[in-house]
Amino acid sequence: MKSEEAQKKSIIRECAEAVIFALMIAIVIQTFFVQAFKLSSESMEPTLEAGDYLLVNKFAYGIEIPFTSLHLFPFKSPHRGDVIVFIYPLEPDKDFIKRVIGVGGDTVMVVNKKIYINGVEVSDPHAVYREDANWVGGVPELDNFGPVTVPNGDLFVLGDNRDESFDSRFWGFVPLKDVLGKAFAICWSWNSQESKVRWKRLGHRIY
């Protein structure tokens, strides 16, 4: 029979192995499959609110090789309407979240708040324009934009809250290689102004 000390060591070892295994699984899941991101701006309201924590499917557009911008098995590309997380082109240490409006080869134009793709008006049910938006000089007129043609291998993205979104109208296109994944659900939501959880938002699907 094992001594009491040997049994304690065995239990501690088993617990340590279980913790290490769980951490390894968590790292693999976060690296290749699902990761949580926090939204800190109002650019995607009302679809997403500041303080929402999003689950992002990193496998949706292929398996990312860690510490690179390369993807294995890129079996699917972002589609118009997808809500994606990507590396902000002007500051690579930041992540942005926006909605895909145009893909490679599309000609995008905004006319009186309506989206036109390749000269045809398209449904844009998530867009919100606020009349009291207050942009300071030097920015394009937000209700009208373009036309611009999206280069192959790039995306044109907009925030749903069109008057409060810093997006492709200002800084250009998103390279496909910088897309981190597709947002698909809200896992947590915290209202910092009222210091409370937005319970009704938990588990909501992102469309």
N, C-alpha and C positions, 0 to 999 in steps of 0.2 A: 504493500500500500504506500502511496505517496505521503510524505510528511506534510504537515499543515503548511509549512513555509513553501514547499514545492508546489502545492496546490494553489496558493496565493499567486506565486510567480506565473503559473500556467494560466490562471484567470486573467492576470494583468496582460500577459502576452497575447491572449486571445482577443481581449478588448482593444489592445493597441493595433493588432492586425486588422480588426474589423473597422476601426477608425481610419486607418491608412487606406484600406480598400475602398471605403465610402468616399474618401477625399479624392482618390484616383478616378473613381467613377464620375464624381461631380466635375472634376477638371476636364475629363473627356467629353462629357455632355456639354459643358459650357464652351469648350473649344470648337467642337464640331457640329453640335446640334442646336441647342437652345441657350440663349443668354438673356438676362434681364437688363433693360436700359431704362433710365429715368428721363422723363420729359420735363424740361425746366422753362420752356417758353410757352407763349400763347399762340404760336404760329399754326397749330393744327386744330384749334377750337372750331366747332364744338366736338369734333370727332374724338380728339384727345385734349386733356387739360393739363396744365402745369401741375406737377406732383404725381402724375400717373407713372406707374412702373409697368413697362411693356415686356412681354415675352416675344423674343425675336427668333424665328426659325432660320438658323444659319445654314441649314442643309437645303433650303428651298432652291437655291441657285447653284448648288454644287458644294463640295467639301473644301473649305479653306485650309490651305497649308499654313500652320502656325508661323508667325513672324514674317510672313510674306503676303503679297497681294494676289497670289496664284490660287486658282481653284481647280480641284480635281473633279472630273465627271460633271462639267457644266451642262447638265441635261436640260436646263430650263433657264430662260432669261426673264428679267422683270417684265411684266405686262402693264399696259396702261391701267391705272386705277390701283395698282399695288401700293401699299404704304411701306416704305423701305427705310432702313437705317444705313447710313453710308458715312465714309470719311469726308469731312468738310474740305473741299478742294483748296481753300485759302489757308486753312490751319489744320494740317493733318493730324494734330493731336486731339482734335475735337470730332465728335460724332453728331450728325444731323439726322432728323427724320422728316420726310416729306412724302408727297404722293406723286407717283409717276404719271406724267401727262403725255409725254412724247418719247418714242424710242427711236433708234437709229433709222434715218431716212425720212422721218416724219417732218413735215413743215407745220410749225405751231404758230398760231396767231390768236390774240385776244382782242375782240371787238365789242366794245360796250359791255364788258364783263362776261361775254360768251366765248367759249373755247371753240376754235376751228382747227381741225387736223386735216392737212392736205386739202384745204379749201372747203371742208364739210363741217358744219356745226355738230358737235358731239354732246352727249349728255354729261352734265357736270353737277350731279346732285349734292356733292359734299362742299361745294364752294360757298363761302360767306364773305360778303363785302360789307364794310361798315362805313357809313357816310361820314362819321366823325374822325376817320383816320387822320393822323397828323404827321405826315412825312416832311422832313426838312429838305430844302433844295438839292438839286443834283441827282435826283432819282427819276427813273422813267415813270410816265403816267400809268398807274396800276390798272386802270379800267381798260386800257388799250395797250397792246404790246405786239411787236413783231411785224411781219413774219420772220421767223428764224428756222433754219433747217438743222435738225439734230444730226451730227456726224455719226457714222456707223461706229458702234462700240461705246456710245455715250447715251445719256438719258437727260430729258428735260423734266424738272420736278418743280412743284409748287406746294405751298402750304395751304391747307383748307381755309384758313383765316387769311384771305388774300391781301387785305390791307395791313396786316401785321406780320407778314412773313418775308424773311430775307432768303430769297430762293434763286432759281435759275434766271429770273428776270434781271437780277443784279450781278451775279458772279458767273453765270454761264452753265455749263453742262457737268453732269456727274459721270465719270468713267465707270464702265461696268466693273472693272477690276476693284473699284473702291466700295462696291456695295457689300455690306456686311450681312444682310439678311432681310427677311420679310417679317414685319410686325403682325402678330395674329391674335393677341389677347392682352387684356389688362389684368395683371396679377395683384396689384396693390395700388391704392390711390390715396394720397394724403393732401388735405387742404391746409396749407401752412397758414393762411390768413385766419382761419377759424380753429386751427389746431385740432382737427378731427379727421377721422377716416371717412372717405366717401364709399360707404359699404355697397351702395347700389351699383357702383362701377366695377366692382371686383368680378372677374370672370367674363367681362364683356368681350365679345369677338370684335376684331378690328376689320372694317370693310372699307 
